[in-house]
Structure formats: C-alpha cells, structure tokens
Amino acid sequence: MIELDGIDVSYGNIQVIWDLDLQVTEEDTVVSIVGPNGAGKSTLLRVMSGLHPVDTGRVSVWGTDAAGLNPTAIVEKGFVHVSEERNLFGDMTVRENLEMGAYTHRDSLDDTMQEVFDLFPILEERSDQLAKSMSGGQQQMLAIGRGLMAQPKILALDEPSEGLAPQITDRVFGKIGEISEEITVLLVEQHVNRALNMAERAYLLENGRVVREDTGTGLLESEHVKDAYL
C-alpha cells in the first residue's frame, strides 16, 4: 500500500533522512517505527502524508507516485495521519471535530460516527463538549476518532502516548489493538516495548537511516535494541 524507495529528505540545507526504504503491505496489521528523538520518524509520516517533499527517491501510494498527489488526494486514497500535536479544533465540539474528519466520506458520516462512538464511548458522552476543555487522554481519543472518520486503510499514529498518564496510555494502546483488527496501523512511538510487542513489521530508525528491519519480536530480542532502548 505504501512504499518508500531510496528516499533522501532535507529541511533546507540539513538532511534528515538518507537512502531509506520502507513498506506497508495489505498483510500488515501493525507496522512500528521506533528510534530516538530526532531520528526522522515524524518526518517519515509527513513524507507519506504529502506534507513534506523528498529530495530524491520515490514514495508510492497504492502504486501511484506521491509526488503527483496533494495531501487531500492521499487521504482519499486511504492514508490518514494523526499527528503528535493532534491539531484538534479546540473551539469546536467533539461532534463537530468528528464531522470535519469525514469531509471525504460525507455520505456515510452518521454510520462512521457511530462506529467511532462504539470504539470510544467517552466521545459520545462528551459529544457536545468543546475539544479544548477535554483531558489529554480524551483529546487523543478524539484525534484518533477524527482520523477514523476518513475511513482509512492505513491509520498512521505519531506518538499517541505523548503526555499521557500510564493508565490512560494503557487504554489508548488497547484501542489501537482493536483498530488494528480492521485497519492497518502505522505506529511511531517512543515506548519501544509497547510498539514492538504490537508490530508484525518493525523498523529501527537512527540518524535518519533504517538500521534494522524485522518482526516486532525480532527487534525486541535484538541485543542492540535491548541495550539502547529497553
């Protein structure tokens, strides 16, 4: 569904990704990208979303060169990116935020919203509450729910546990597990143990390069990962 082939990526004169290959297939349930801060993980998601160009190499989205697609077209093809910042509409209600997520699938808005409410009952309870007045965990659930409103084939989550208490993190990861039963999840996460335990395919990114690719279990058992991250 997504393939990155030999991409180099820069911000101005500073190169942040070097000759990187990565793929997400229809058979994957969870693909995790782990590594230290500044390794280029969030940049990869921005590249796949069409928010940042590559210098060289090719990004393929369902067989189409992403260079010819804008971010809206990539969403319409089925790749939805929930950013680390969440980017909620704070002065809009929960329901209004979810409606905004469905702009590419208005015909099935009500059915999709009910599916989101079934997954996150708190969102239905707080449907008339302003997004900015919710707790961090509730805002994260709303950000994920809004992403699901676009009916993705791949849901890319950037640091979904960022700023959350451990108990809330447990709940969010439980919901991600449920989502992965129906939709491929591309997960960027600092909690290496959690991310790799969930992953069928996993990539370790360091200094803008993939240094290891394996199953999640395979990376967990790697001495390098144990020594550096666990």
C-alpha positions as CSV (number, residue, x, y, z in Angstrom):
1,M,0.0,0.0,0.0
2,I,2.9,2.4,0.8
3,E,6.4,2.0,-0.4
4,L,9.4,4.3,0.1
5,D,12.3,3.6,-2.2
6,G,15.7,5.1,-1.5
7,I,14.4,8.5,-0.2
8,D,16.5,11.4,0.9
9,V,14.8,14.2,2.8
10,S,16.0,17.6,4.0
11,Y,14.9,20.7,5.8
12,G,16.6,23.4,4.0
13,N,20.3,22.6,3.9
14,I,20.0,20.0,6.7
15,Q,19.5,16.4,5.5
16,V,17.5,14.3,8.0
17,I,16.8,11.1,6.1
18,W,19.3,9.1,4.0
19,D,18.5,6.4,1.3
20,L,15.6,5.0,3.2
21,D,13.4,2.0,2.1
22,L,10.2,1.1,3.9
23,Q,6.9,-0.6,3.0
24,V,3.5,-1.2,4.4
25,T,1.5,-4.0,2.8
26,E,-2.1,-5.2,3.0
27,E,-1.0,-8.2,5.1
28,D,0.4,-6.0,7.9
29,T,-1.8,-5.2,10.9
30,V,0.7,-3.0,12.8
31,V,3.9,-1.6,11.4
32,S,6.0,0.2,14.1
33,I,8.8,2.7,13.6
34,V,10.9,3.2,16.6
35,G,14.1,5.1,17.5
36,P,15.5,8.0,19.4
37,N,14.2,11.6,19.3
38,G,15.4,13.3,16.1
39,A,15.8,10.1,14.2
40,G,13.4,11.3,11.5
41,K,10.3,9.2,12.5
42,S,7.8,12.1,12.3
43,T,9.3,13.3,9.1
44,L,8.7,9.9,7.5
45,L,5.0,10.3,8.3
46,R,4.9,13.8,6.9
47,V,6.5,12.5,3.7
48,M,3.9,9.7,3.4
49,S,1.1,12.3,4.0
50,G,2.3,14.5,1.2
51,L,3.2,17.3,3.7
52,H,6.9,17.2,3.0
53,P,8.7,16.5,-0.3
54,V,11.6,14.1,-0.8
55,D,14.9,15.3,-2.3
56,T,15.5,12.0,-4.2
57,G,13.9,8.6,-4.3
58,R,10.2,7.6,-4.7
59,V,7.2,7.4,-2.5
60,S,4.4,5.2,-3.9
61,V,0.9,5.3,-2.5
62,W,-1.2,2.4,-3.8
63,G,1.0,2.3,-6.8
64,T,0.8,6.0,-7.6
65,D,3.9,8.3,-7.3
66,A,3.0,10.6,-4.3
67,A,4.9,13.4,-6.0
68,G,1.8,13.9,-8.1
69,L,-0.6,13.8,-5.2
70,N,-1.5,16.5,-2.7
71,P,-2.4,15.6,0.9
72,T,-6.1,15.6,0.3
73,A,-5.7,13.0,-2.5
74,I,-3.5,10.8,-0.3
75,V,-6.3,10.9,2.4
76,E,-8.8,10.0,-0.3
77,K,-6.7,7.0,-1.3
78,G,-6.8,5.8,2.3
79,F,-3.7,7.1,4.2
80,V,-4.7,9.1,7.3
81,H,-2.1,10.7,9.6
82,V,-2.9,11.6,13.2
83,S,0.0,13.9,14.2
84,E,1.7,14.2,17.5
85,E,0.2,17.7,18.0
86,R,-3.3,16.2,17.5
87,N,-4.4,19.5,15.8
88,L,-7.9,19.5,17.1
89,F,-10.3,22.3,16.5
90,G,-10.4,23.5,20.1
91,D,-13.4,25.8,19.9
92,M,-15.5,23.2,18.1
93,T,-17.3,20.4,19.9
94,V,-16.4,16.7,19.8
95,R,-19.1,16.0,17.3
96,E,-18.0,18.9,15.1
97,N,-14.4,17.7,15.1
98,L,-15.6,14.2,14.0
99,E,-17.7,15.7,11.3
100,M,-14.6,17.6,10.0
101,G,-12.8,14.3,9.8
102,A,-15.4,12.9,7.5
103,Y,-15.1,15.5,4.7
104,T,-14.1,12.9,2.2
105,H,-16.9,10.5,3.2
106,R,-20.0,12.6,3.9
107,D,-22.5,10.1,2.6
108,S,-21.7,7.6,5.4
109,L,-21.0,10.2,8.2
110,D,-23.6,9.0,10.7
111,D,-22.7,5.3,10.4
112,T,-19.0,6.0,10.7
113,M,-19.5,8.3,13.7
114,Q,-21.5,5.6,15.5
115,E,-18.6,3.2,14.9
116,V,-16.2,5.8,16.5
117,F,-18.6,6.2,19.4
118,D,-18.7,2.4,19.9
119,L,-14.9,2.3,20.0
120,F,-14.7,5.4,22.2
121,P,-17.9,5.7,24.3
122,I,-16.5,8.8,26.1
123,L,-16.7,10.7,22.9
124,E,-20.4,10.1,22.6
125,E,-20.8,11.1,26.2
126,R,-18.9,14.3,25.6
127,S,-20.2,14.9,22.1
128,D,-21.3,18.5,22.8
129,Q,-18.2,19.4,24.8
130,L,-15.5,21.7,23.3
131,A,-12.4,19.8,22.3
132,K,-10.1,22.3,24.2
133,S,-11.8,21.5,27.5
134,M,-11.1,17.8,27.4
135,S,-8.3,15.9,29.2
136,G,-5.2,14.9,27.3
137,G,-6.4,11.3,27.0
138,Q,-9.8,12.3,25.8
139,Q,-8.2,14.6,23.2
140,Q,-6.0,11.8,22.0
141,M,-9.1,9.6,21.6
142,L,-10.8,12.4,19.7
143,A,-7.8,12.8,17.4
144,I,-7.8,9.1,16.6
145,G,-11.6,9.1,16.2
146,R,-11.4,12.0,13.8
147,G,-8.8,10.1,11.8
148,L,-11.1,7.1,11.6
149,M,-13.9,9.3,10.3
150,A,-12.0,9.4,7.0
151,Q,-12.3,5.6,6.7
152,P,-8.6,4.9,6.3
153,K,-7.0,1.8,5.0
154,I,-3.8,2.9,6.9
155,L,-4.1,4.9,10.1
156,A,-0.7,6.5,10.9
157,L,-0.3,7.5,14.6
158,D,2.5,9.7,15.7
159,E,3.4,9.3,19.4
160,P,-0.2,8.5,20.6
161,S,1.1,8.1,24.2
162,E,2.7,11.6,24.3
163,G,1.9,13.4,27.5
164,L,-0.5,10.7,28.8
165,A,-0.5,9.1,32.2
166,P,0.4,5.4,32.3
167,Q,-3.2,4.2,32.9
168,I,-4.5,6.3,30.1
169,T,-1.7,5.1,27.8
170,D,-2.8,1.5,28.6
171,R,-6.4,2.4,27.4
172,V,-5.2,4.1,24.3
173,F,-3.0,1.2,23.3
174,G,-5.8,-1.2,23.9
175,K,-7.9,0.8,21.5
176,I,-5.1,0.8,18.9
177,G,-5.1,-3.0,19.2
178,E,-8.8,-3.1,18.4
179,I,-8.4,-0.7,15.5
180,S,-5.6,-2.9,14.0
181,E,-8.1,-5.8,13.7
182,E,-9.8,-3.9,10.9
183,I,-7.3,-1.3,9.7
184,T,-3.5,-1.4,9.2
185,V,-1.9,0.8,11.8
186,L,1.4,2.6,11.2
187,L,2.8,3.4,14.6
188,V,5.5,5.9,15.6
189,E,6.1,5.6,19.3
190,Q,8.7,6.3,22.0
191,H,7.5,3.4,24.1
192,V,9.7,0.9,22.3
193,N,8.5,-2.2,24.2
194,R,4.8,-1.4,23.6
195,A,5.3,-0.5,19.9
196,L,7.3,-3.7,19.1
197,N,5.1,-6.0,21.0
198,M,2.2,-4.9,18.8
199,A,4.1,-5.0,15.5
200,E,4.2,-7.6,12.8
201,R,6.8,-5.5,10.9
202,A,9.1,-3.1,12.6
203,Y,11.8,-0.6,11.7
204,L,14.5,0.8,13.9
205,L,15.5,4.3,12.7
206,E,18.7,6.0,13.9
207,N,20.1,9.3,12.5
208,G,17.8,9.2,9.5
209,R,18.6,5.7,8.5
210,V,16.9,2.3,8.9
211,V,19.5,0.3,10.8
212,R,17.3,-2.8,11.4
213,E,14.1,-4.2,9.9
214,D,12.5,-7.3,11.4
215,T,9.3,-8.5,13.1
216,G,8.4,-6.7,16.3
217,T,9.5,-9.8,18.3
218,G,12.7,-10.0,16.3
219,L,13.7,-6.4,17.2
220,L,12.7,-6.9,20.8
221,E,15.1,-9.8,21.0
222,S,17.9,-7.8,19.4
223,E,20.8,-7.1,21.8
224,H,21.2,-3.6,20.2
225,V,17.6,-2.7,21.0
226,K,17.8,-4.2,24.5
227,D,20.9,-2.3,25.3
228,A,19.9,1.0,23.7
229,Y,16.1,1.3,24.3
230,L,14.8,-1.2,26.9
